[in-house]
Amino acid sequence: MTLPPVLDSVGAGCAHVLTIADPTSKLMAARAVARAWRLGRLAHRFDIAMPDRPARPDAPELLPPGQMPKRSKMGTDRGRIAMLHALAHIEFVAIDLAFDLVGRFGGEFPAGFTDEWMRVGADEAMHFALLDRRLRQLGSHYGALPAHDGLWQAASETAGDALARLAVVPMVLEARALDITPSTIARFEGVGDHISAKMLQRIMTDEIRHVSAGTTWFSQATNRLGLDPVKHYQILVKRHFRGSVKPPFNDSARRQAGLTRDFYDALAS
């Protein structure tokens, strides 16, 4: 996909991704913007305001989390499809979360911040493509089932504070994925779906790197401001995260990402 010539800055490229509703077009745009930055075709300029909410396709139907239908058991095709669809939706929203982070806050950080989070955005696009392809192999597709509309809430809640965004999105939400993905992989393995299990293992490897990016940039920024990273993280999570930080924790994967227990032990409920 070739970007229009007018998209000559990081801000314009990120806004472009956020304003595309069609899933296939969004992931192609995400890859194209990340590639354009990598090749030096985008100026490190943040001259376009990010939308309050990204464009969304007509399907899936978005419901409040409490109104989502109960999933079938994993031993059935319907159960596996429902789980993969839920994961695909998370990755679809994660594309926008990555590009909103860059476009909204990249000007507050060195260019290395844009390098890292552009790679994350491209990863999320690849993860979505893998999951949607797997859904199609199973006779379904992204949009065939409802999805919950709570994922963008964290972005809205932290739209005015880069440190809060880093604390809540990679260091709480993506860290939670590190906790629950191993059991999800085991469930797919348990029903003989080794293809899906292997795909989720690949995704989890990338997610460790994403949590690491969040932890690294958060710690660098708080240290630069003379703040204690652990204490400030806990303050921001209590202030901005509408949920609970609950065990069990995948301490090993979190530690690989630099997110040690001193960050989250005091928040555990």
Kinemage of the C-alpha trace (Angstrom):
@kinemage 1
@onewidth
@group {chain A} dominant
@subgroup {mainchain}
@vectorlist {calphas} color= white
{ca met a 1} P 0.000 0.000 0.000
{ca thr a 2} L 1.371 3.420 -1.011
{ca leu a 3} L 0.607 6.381 1.208
{ca pro a 4} L -0.759 9.604 -0.344
{ca pro a 5} L 1.970 12.296 -0.693
{ca val a 6} L 0.168 14.549 1.812
{ca leu a 7} L 0.957 12.027 4.543
{ca asp a 8} L 4.495 13.261 5.051
{ca ser a 9} L 4.722 13.370 8.855
{ca val a 10} L 4.413 10.945 11.738
{ca gly a 11} L 1.332 12.760 13.011
{ca ala a 12} L -0.412 12.605 9.643
{ca gly a 13} L 0.457 8.930 9.193
{ca cys a 14} L -0.855 7.944 12.619
{ca ala a 15} L -4.085 9.913 12.145
{ca his a 16} L -4.515 8.181 8.789
{ca val a 17} L -4.448 4.741 10.432
{ca leu a 18} L -6.933 5.811 13.105
{ca thr a 19} L -9.461 7.187 10.613
{ca ile a 20} L -9.706 3.953 8.576
{ca ala a 21} L -12.604 1.684 9.558
{ca asp a 22} L -12.206 -1.311 7.243
{ca pro a 23} L -10.053 -3.951 9.004
{ca thr a 24} L -8.012 -5.008 5.975
{ca ser a 25} L -7.400 -1.413 4.934
{ca lys a 26} L -6.409 -0.467 8.495
{ca leu a 27} L -3.816 -3.215 8.832
{ca met a 28} L -2.398 -2.371 5.389
{ca ala a 29} L -2.200 1.306 6.346
{ca ala a 30} L -0.520 0.417 9.641
{ca arg a 31} L 2.143 -1.556 7.828
{ca ala a 32} L 2.602 1.185 5.226
{ca val a 33} L 2.987 3.963 7.816
{ca ala a 34} L 5.452 1.932 9.889
{ca arg a 35} L 7.447 1.150 6.740
{ca ala a 36} L 7.410 4.785 5.609
{ca trp a 37} L 8.842 5.852 8.971
{ca arg a 38} L 11.486 3.124 8.859
{ca leu a 39} L 12.567 4.256 5.375
{ca gly a 40} L 12.828 7.898 6.421
{ca arg a 41} L 9.830 9.090 4.416
{ca leu a 42} L 7.968 10.668 7.356
{ca ala a 43} L 9.133 13.787 9.159
{ca his a 44} L 9.338 13.554 12.958
{ca arg a 45} L 6.522 16.072 13.167
{ca phe a 46} L 3.274 15.884 15.112
{ca asp a 47} L 1.091 18.397 13.321
{ca ile a 48} L -2.229 16.535 13.196
{ca ala a 49} L -4.561 16.008 16.161
{ca met a 50} L -5.520 12.413 16.845
{ca pro a 51} L -9.266 11.666 16.776
{ca asp a 52} L -10.972 11.102 20.128
{ca arg a 53} L -12.140 7.737 18.872
{ca pro a 54} L -10.870 5.692 15.910
{ca ala a 55} L -13.102 4.703 13.029
{ca arg a 56} L -14.797 1.326 13.436
{ca pro a 57} L -16.359 -1.022 10.848
{ca asp a 58} L -20.079 -1.833 10.881
{ca ala a 59} L -19.197 -5.311 12.178
{ca pro a 60} L -18.537 -6.591 14.743
{ca glu a 61} L -21.389 -5.242 16.789
{ca leu a 62} L -19.839 -3.575 19.845
{ca leu a 63} L -21.466 -4.322 23.186
{ca pro a 64} L -20.749 -3.337 26.802
{ca pro a 65} L -18.580 -6.050 28.407
{ca gly a 66} L -21.451 -7.143 30.663
{ca gln a 67} L -23.719 -7.810 27.674
{ca met a 68} L -21.363 -10.113 25.788
{ca pro a 69} L -22.848 -13.572 25.124
{ca lys a 70} L -21.345 -16.457 27.061
{ca arg a 71} L -18.771 -18.385 25.044
{ca ser a 72} L -19.198 -22.040 24.174
{ca lys a 73} L -16.720 -24.574 25.522
{ca met a 74} L -13.323 -24.727 23.814
{ca gly a 75} L -13.911 -28.322 22.767
{ca thr a 76} L -16.358 -27.145 20.112
{ca asp a 77} L -15.660 -25.280 16.870
{ca arg a 78} L -17.946 -22.502 18.086
{ca gly a 79} L -15.946 -22.178 21.281
{ca arg a 80} L -12.609 -21.956 19.497
{ca ile a 81} L -13.981 -19.465 16.974
{ca ala a 82} L -15.408 -17.310 19.766
{ca met a 83} L -12.054 -17.231 21.563
{ca leu a 84} L -10.106 -16.426 18.396
{ca his a 85} L -12.632 -13.726 17.499
{ca ala a 86} L -12.222 -12.099 20.914
{ca leu a 87} L -8.444 -12.150 20.513
{ca ala a 88} L -8.690 -10.746 16.977
{ca his a 89} L -10.746 -7.840 18.310
{ca ile a 90} L -8.124 -7.108 20.963
{ca glu a 91} L -5.411 -7.018 18.304
{ca phe a 92} L -7.542 -4.856 16.003
{ca val a 93} L -7.964 -2.258 18.752
{ca ala a 94} L -4.276 -2.623 19.634
{ca ile a 95} L -3.363 -1.307 16.165
{ca asp a 96} L -5.118 1.951 17.008
{ca leu a 97} L -3.686 2.034 20.532
{ca ala a 98} L -0.129 1.875 19.159
{ca phe a 99} L -0.589 4.538 16.505
{ca asp a 100} L -2.546 6.814 18.833
{ca leu a 101} L 0.300 6.540 21.358
{ca val a 102} L 2.815 7.660 18.725
{ca gly a 103} L 0.675 10.354 17.144
{ca arg a 104} L -0.569 11.808 20.423
{ca phe a 105} L 2.597 11.644 22.544
{ca gly a 106} L 5.559 11.035 20.223
{ca gly a 107} L 6.569 14.696 20.269
{ca glu a 108} L 7.293 14.409 23.996
{ca phe a 109} L 9.951 11.734 23.443
{ca pro a 110} L 13.102 11.169 21.361
{ca ala a 111} L 12.739 9.651 17.889
{ca gly a 112} L 13.567 6.235 19.351
{ca phe a 113} L 10.110 6.237 20.937
{ca thr a 114} L 8.536 6.501 17.479
{ca asp a 115} L 10.878 3.762 16.208
{ca glu a 116} L 9.730 1.382 18.923
{ca trp a 117} L 6.002 2.029 18.843
{ca met a 118} L 5.802 2.017 15.050
{ca arg a 119} L 7.239 -1.517 15.251
{ca val a 120} L 4.637 -2.374 17.874
{ca gly a 121} L 1.863 -1.054 15.626
{ca ala a 122} L 3.118 -3.166 12.735
{ca asp a 123} L 3.252 -6.183 15.067
{ca glu a 124} L -0.357 -5.649 16.130
{ca ala a 125} L -1.425 -5.479 12.480
{ca met a 126} L 0.381 -8.761 11.820
{ca his a 127} L -1.253 -10.375 14.872
{ca phe a 128} L -4.687 -9.311 13.678
{ca ala a 129} L -3.983 -10.688 10.205
{ca leu a 130} L -2.908 -14.045 11.666
{ca leu a 131} L -6.018 -14.346 13.814
{ca asp a 132} L -8.409 -13.305 11.052
{ca arg a 133} L -6.769 -15.805 8.687
{ca arg a 134} L -7.204 -18.541 11.292
{ca leu a 135} L -10.854 -17.588 11.725
{ca arg a 136} L -11.346 -17.906 7.963
{ca gln a 137} L -9.668 -21.322 7.991
{ca leu a 138} L -12.314 -22.342 10.550
{ca gly a 139} L -15.168 -20.990 8.416
{ca ser a 140} L -15.615 -17.640 10.145
{ca his a 141} L -14.111 -14.124 9.993
{ca tyr a 142} L -13.574 -11.017 12.087
{ca gly a 143} L -16.917 -9.276 12.485
{ca ala a 144} L -18.980 -12.472 12.523
{ca leu a 145} L -19.532 -12.215 16.306
{ca pro a 146} L -20.110 -9.319 18.687
{ca ala a 147} L -17.172 -7.802 20.539
{ca his a 148} L -16.965 -5.729 23.675
{ca asp a 149} L -16.496 -1.971 23.516
{ca gly a 150} L -14.429 -1.490 26.654
{ca leu a 151} L -10.956 -1.618 25.128
{ca trp a 152} L -10.766 1.991 23.958
{ca gln a 153} L -11.780 3.214 27.421
{ca ala a 154} L -8.162 3.057 28.602
{ca ala a 155} L -7.087 5.305 25.727
{ca ser a 156} L -9.816 7.841 26.460
{ca glu a 157} L -8.970 7.838 30.154
{ca thr a 158} L -5.277 8.529 29.497
{ca ala a 159} L -5.544 10.854 26.485
{ca gly a 160} L -3.937 13.735 28.359
{ca asp a 161} L -0.952 12.001 29.966
{ca ala a 162} L 1.742 10.004 28.196
{ca leu a 163} L 2.936 8.369 31.404
{ca ala a 164} L -0.592 7.320 32.318
{ca arg a 165} L -1.031 5.800 28.847
{ca leu a 166} L 2.193 3.798 29.198
{ca ala a 167} L 1.255 2.690 32.715
{ca val a 168} L -2.247 1.515 31.806
{ca val a 169} L -1.990 0.114 28.274
{ca pro a 170} L 1.298 -1.804 27.974
{ca met a 171} L 2.026 -2.143 31.704
{ca val a 172} L -1.459 -3.248 32.828
{ca leu a 173} L -3.523 -4.415 29.849
{ca glu a 174} L -0.777 -6.026 27.767
{ca ala a 175} L 0.862 -7.395 30.909
{ca arg a 176} L -2.446 -9.071 31.718
{ca ala a 177} L -2.261 -10.808 28.353
{ca leu a 178} L 1.062 -12.293 29.456
{ca asp a 179} L -0.739 -13.749 32.478
{ca ile a 180} L -3.622 -15.407 30.654
{ca thr a 181} L -2.174 -16.398 27.262
{ca pro a 182} L -0.287 -19.501 28.503
{ca ser a 183} L -3.517 -21.041 29.815
{ca thr a 184} L -5.280 -20.149 26.555
{ca ile a 185} L -2.501 -21.847 24.597
{ca ala a 186} L -2.869 -24.912 26.822
{ca arg a 187} L -6.621 -24.996 26.174
{ca phe a 188} L -6.089 -24.978 22.402
{ca glu a 189} L -3.448 -27.685 22.744
{ca gly a 190} L -5.853 -29.676 24.917
{ca val a 191} L -8.448 -29.828 22.146
{ca gly a 192} L -5.879 -30.643 19.478
{ca asp a 193} L -5.773 -27.211 17.815
{ca his a 194} L -2.000 -26.995 17.571
{ca ile a 195} L -2.137 -24.419 14.767
{ca ser a 196} L -3.925 -21.868 16.948
{ca ala a 197} L -1.728 -22.694 19.935
{ca lys a 198} L 1.473 -22.124 17.953
{ca met a 199} L 0.116 -18.839 16.608
{ca leu a 200} L -0.693 -17.584 20.109
{ca gln a 201} L 2.785 -18.538 21.307
{ca arg a 202} L 4.253 -16.398 18.546
{ca ile a 203} L 1.990 -13.498 19.508
{ca met a 204} L 2.921 -13.816 23.185
{ca thr a 205} L 6.630 -13.594 22.354
{ca asp a 206} L 5.956 -10.243 20.687
{ca glu a 207} L 3.782 -9.068 23.576
{ca ile a 208} L 6.666 -9.544 26.031
{ca arg a 209} L 8.616 -7.094 23.885
{ca his a 210} L 5.662 -4.675 23.866
{ca val a 211} L 5.374 -4.706 27.651
{ca ser a 212} L 9.129 -4.210 27.808
{ca ala a 213} L 8.816 -1.148 25.571
{ca gly a 214} L 6.183 0.311 27.872
{ca thr a 215} L 8.206 -0.375 31.004
{ca thr a 216} L 11.428 0.980 29.496
{ca trp a 217} L 9.977 4.255 28.238
{ca phe a 218} L 7.945 4.743 31.407
{ca ser a 219} L 11.013 4.249 33.591
{ca gln a 220} L 13.172 6.520 31.437
{ca ala a 221} L 10.579 9.306 31.518
{ca thr a 222} L 9.903 9.114 35.239
{ca asn a 223} L 13.632 9.051 36.026
{ca arg a 224} L 14.148 12.088 33.806
{ca leu a 225} L 11.429 13.905 35.757
{ca gly a 226} L 12.916 12.878 39.088
{ca leu a 227} L 9.994 10.577 39.908
{ca asp a 228} L 10.160 7.121 41.415
{ca pro a 229} L 8.995 4.782 38.594
{ca val a 230} L 7.325 2.239 40.884
{ca lys a 231} L 5.500 4.739 43.058
{ca his a 232} L 4.381 6.871 40.115
{ca tyr a 233} L 3.164 3.789 38.252
{ca gln a 234} L 1.009 2.812 41.208
{ca ile a 235} L -0.396 6.343 41.511
{ca leu a 236} L -1.322 6.446 37.821
{ca val a 237} L -2.884 2.981 37.753
{ca lys a 238} L -5.046 3.801 40.779
{ca arg a 239} L -6.067 7.073 39.170
{ca his a 240} L -6.729 5.975 35.605
{ca phe a 241} L -7.390 2.226 35.438
{ca arg a 242} L -11.033 1.254 35.854
{ca gly a 243} L -10.523 -2.301 36.929
{ca ser a 244} L -8.469 -4.448 39.220
{ca val a 245} L -4.919 -5.734 38.899
{ca lys a 246} L -5.498 -9.308 39.913
{ca pro a 247} L -3.434 -12.497 40.149
{ca pro a 248} L -2.395 -15.019 39.101
{ca phe a 249} L 0.563 -13.242 37.503
{ca asn a 250} L 3.005 -14.668 34.990
{ca asp a 251} L 5.945 -13.360 36.989
{ca ser a 252} L 8.492 -14.929 34.638
{ca ala a 253} L 7.156 -13.247 31.473
{ca arg a 254} L 6.609 -9.963 33.308
{ca arg a 255} L 10.179 -10.081 34.612
{ca gln a 256} L 11.469 -10.655 31.058
{ca ala a 257} L 9.647 -7.431 30.155
{ca gly a 258} L 11.226 -5.534 33.046
{ca leu a 259} L 7.929 -5.360 34.917
{ca thr a 260} L 9.067 -6.647 38.308
{ca arg a 261} L 6.816 -7.481 41.245
{ca asp a 262} L 7.552 -4.225 43.051
{ca phe a 263} L 5.470 -2.456 40.389
{ca tyr a 264} L 2.289 -4.474 40.779
{ca asp a 265} L 2.319 -6.336 44.121
{ca ala a 266} L 0.849 -3.393 46.016
{ca leu a 267} L -1.963 -3.094 43.438
{ca ala a 268} L -3.002 -6.753 43.453
{ca ser a 269} L -6.550 -7.448 44.601
